[in-house]
């Protein structure tokens, strides 16, 4: 870090000189305008870019070198998350059929991506979403509702022998994934464009916390899918009522931890986050009881039930990770996204 002293001129204005090497690298000359932006964390950004136009980044992908559809899809998702505003897929001859199919799946599974040009050798995908119009808070709350409902419906499907509902839970996982990808994309774009931080009213460090939170919620959703997947093989079996009761009880405890963890995050309540973490032990105990119960079941039922109990436990532990994030955040800056509650 280069240290420069603040001076005064005219008796009222504070002045700091710009580093010569930086100014020359930016091709800044005498009387050129520079932009000064106060960031949400109090730092001051000095930039030659003084317009509000979003940064346009183009990624070129030569599909001629790709034969695996899954690899192409992962490349597109990686490009999307990284924050490129335009993706150009090219080929030396004609596109094989799988390329157009992958592009179609990609645009349906992501938010704001649309094909704006399509020829025999070029497919251009452009981002039509203004990232500042999708606040992190709203996306996280929506993810929470989706994932919580997935978990509840997975347990209901097991209890009511509803295979259709279990399969619907598995399908809905994509809704949580696409919101998680969106937050990761916004975070990367915010890191690359300081003016976006100001527009969204969030610091880069806080954006990283939201990105971490969305990833944890997405993992809770993955375990809701696993509950549904393990319910399907035993959906027509009349399980012991004690096992069903224990599964429902542990599920309710897991979701309560999940619910309180999100509340403690948005309320920035450190003490509630701590109490939430402490309650995980009771969940682990009841999940252990379920594993003991299944020892008396046939192997065909015992394995899926054990997997369901494990996913319920893991979902609760991931929710506890959210509470740990709350404590880490508040310890670091004492206030978090809003004013922290002291519990007094």
N, C-alpha and C positions, 0 to 999 in steps of 0.2 A: 504494500500500500504506500502510495506517495502522499506525504503530509504537506499541506500548504496552509499558510497562515491567512486568516481573514483580515482584510484591511478595510478602511473606510475612505470614501471619496465624497466630497461635497458636504461632509458633515452629517449625511443621513443614509447613504447607500453603502451596503456591505459588498466587498469585491473580493473574488478569488480568481486568480489567473488560471488559464487552462494549460495543461502540460503540452509543451511544444511538439513532442513526438506524436502525441495523440491527435492534435489539431492538424498536423501535416498528413498523418495517415488518413484522416477523414477529409482532407483537402479543404479545410476551413481557412478562409482568408479574411483579411481585414474587412469589417462591416458586414460579414456574412451573418445571417440570423441563426441562432441555435434555440432548440426547445428545452425548457425546464419543466419537469413534471414531478410533483410531489407524490411519492408512492404511499400506499396505505400503511406501510410500516414506518413512515417518516423519512425515509431516504429520499434524496433528490437525484433525479435522472437528468443527465445532460445528453442531448442527442442532436445530431444534424437533421434527423427526420422530423419535420415540423408539420406534416400533414396527418390527417386522421385516417388515411387510406390503409386498409388492412394489408399485411404482408402477403404477397402472392408467392407461393412456393410450388414448383412443378416437379413431379417425379415421373421419370420415363422408365417403363418396364418393357423389356424385349421378351415377348412371350415365345419367340422362336427357340429360346434356350430352356423352356420349361415344358416338361411332359406330364408332370403330376398336378392334377387339379387342386389337391389339398395344399400343395406348396404355393401355388398361385394365390389361392384364397388367403393363406397366412401372410403372404407378401402384401396383399391389398389391405388386410387388417392392420398390419404393421405400419404401412404408409399412412393409413387413416389416423391411427393413434399418434403417430409422430407429428402430425399437423400439416401435411401437405394439402394445399387448396385445390390442386388439379393433378389428376393421375392420367397419364397417357400410356396406353398399352399398344404396342406396335408389333408388327410381324413382317417378315420379308416376303411372304407369299399370302395365302389366305389363312384366316384364323381357323384352327380346328374347332369343332362344335363345343368342346368342353370349356373353351375360353369364354364364350358368350354366356354359357350356363353359369360359370363361376361369377362373372360380372353381375348377372341378374341376381344371384344369391347375395352377393356383397351389397348391392344397392338396397336390397330389401331388408338386410340385417343391420344396416347402419343408418344413422340419422343425418339427413341433409345431403346425401350423396346421390347425384343424378347423372345419367349419361347425357352429354350435351353434343357429342359428335360420334358417329359410327359409320365406318366405311369397311371395305374388305381388308384393309391393312392397319387401321387406326381406330381405337375406341378411347374417347376422352371422357373422364368422369370429373365433375366439378362439384365442389362443396357449396351448397346454396344456403347453408345455415349461418346466421350471425351468432357466433359463440356467446356474445354478451347478452343475448336474449334468452339464454338457458342458465339461470342462476344455479350455482352448486347446491344451495339449500333445497330448492325444489326438486332437483334430480335425486338427491339422496333420500328425501322423504318419499318420493315415488318408488324408488328402489326398495325401500323398507316395506312399504305396503305390498308390493308385488311378492317379495320373498316371504314375508310373514304369511300371506294368504296361501302361497304355494305349500308351505310347511303344514298349515292347518288342513288344507285339502288333502294332502298326502295321508295324514293320519285319519281323516274322515273316510277316505277311500278304503283304507285297511279295515276300519271298523264296520263299514256298511257294505263291504264286498263290491265296491264300485270300480271296476277296471277302467271304464271310460274316464272317470275323474282322475285316476292315477296317471293315465296316459296324457291327460290334459296338463297335469302338473309338469311332466317332462317337457312338453311343448313350450310351456310358458317360460322356461328357463332362458330362452333367447331374449325375452323382454328385459330380463335383468342384465344379461350380457351386453346388450346394445347400449344400455344406460351406463354401464361400467366403462365400456369403450369410449363413450362420449366424454365422460369426466376425465379419463386418461388423455384424450385428445385435447380437451380444453386446457388441461394442466400444462401439456407440452407447448401449446400455442402461447399460453400466458408467459411461460419461461422465455420464449423467443421474442415476444412482443410486449415490452413494458407498458405501452399505452393501453393494452387490453386489461392489464392489472388494474389500472385506474378506472377504466370503463366499468369493470365488474365490481369494483370496490373491494378487492380482496388481494392480499399480499401473496407473492409466490410461495412463501412458506406455508401459509394457511391453505393454499390450493393443494399443496402436497399432502396435507392432512386429510383433506376431502378425498383425494385420490386413494390414499391408504384406506380410508373408511369405506369407499365404494368397493374396493377389492375384497375387504372382509365381508361385506354384505353379500357380494357375489358368491363367496365361498359358502356362506350360510345357505344361499339358494341352491348351490351344488348338492348340499346334503339333503335338502328337501327333495331334490330329484332322486337321490339315492334311496330315500325312504320310499318314494313312489315305485322305483324300479324293483326294490326288494319286496314290496307289497304284492306286486302282480303275480309272482309264482305261488303265493299262498292266499290269494284273494278269495278263493272259494272254500278255504279250509275254516272250519269253526274252531277257532283258537280258544284256549282256556280263558275264561272271563277275567281271571286274576292277571294274566299276562296283558290282556287288552287294557285293563284298568291301570296297570303299571305303566304301560306305554303312553296312555293318555295323560297320566299324571306327570311323567317325565317330560312329555312334550309341552305341557302347560308351563312347567317350570323353566324349560329351555326358552320358550317364547317370552315368558315374563322377564327373563334376564335380557333377552334381545330388545324387548320393548323399553325396559328401563335404561339400557345402555344408550339407546338413541335419544331418549329424553334427557339423560344426563349430559349428552354431547351438546344438544341445542340449548339446554339451560346452563351449560358450563358449571355443573354441580360436582365438585370434586368428592365431597363426602358421599353423595349418592352413588357415584362411580365406584368408590371403595366398597360400599356395602354390597353393591352388585357383584363385584369380584368375589367377595367372601361367600356369597350364596351358591357359587358353583360347586362347592364341596357336596352339598345336599343332592344336587343333580347327579353328580358322579356316583353317589351311593345308590340311588334308586336305579340307575342304569346298570350298576353292578348286580343289583338284585334281579333284574330282568335276565341277565346272563346266567345267573344261577337257576332261574326258573326253566330256561330253555333246555337245560341238561336233561330234563325229563321228557322232552319232545322228540319226535322223529327227526332224523337228520335233515330231511327235506324242508321241514318247518324251522328247525333250530337255527340253521345258518342264516336265512333271511331275517329272522327275528333278532338275532345277534347283531346283524349288520344295521338293522333299524335302530336298535338301542345305541349302537356306536355313533350313528349319524346324529341322533338326538343329542348325545353328549358332546360331540364335536361342534354342533351348531351353538350350544350354550357356551362352550369355551371360546369360540370365535366372537360371540357377543361380549364375553369378558374381555377380549382383546380390544374391543371398542372402548370399554370403560378404562382400560389401561392407557389407551390413546388420549382419552379425556384428561386423565391425571397428568400424563407427560406434557400435554399441551398447556395445562394450567400452571404446572410447576415452572414451565419455561417462561411464560409471559404474564402469568397471574390473572389475565383478563380473558384470553381466548377470543372467540369471534364476537362475544358480547361481554357484559360485565359478569364476572364470576360470582357465584353465590358462596357465602362463607358458612352458611348453616347457622348463623347466630340468630 
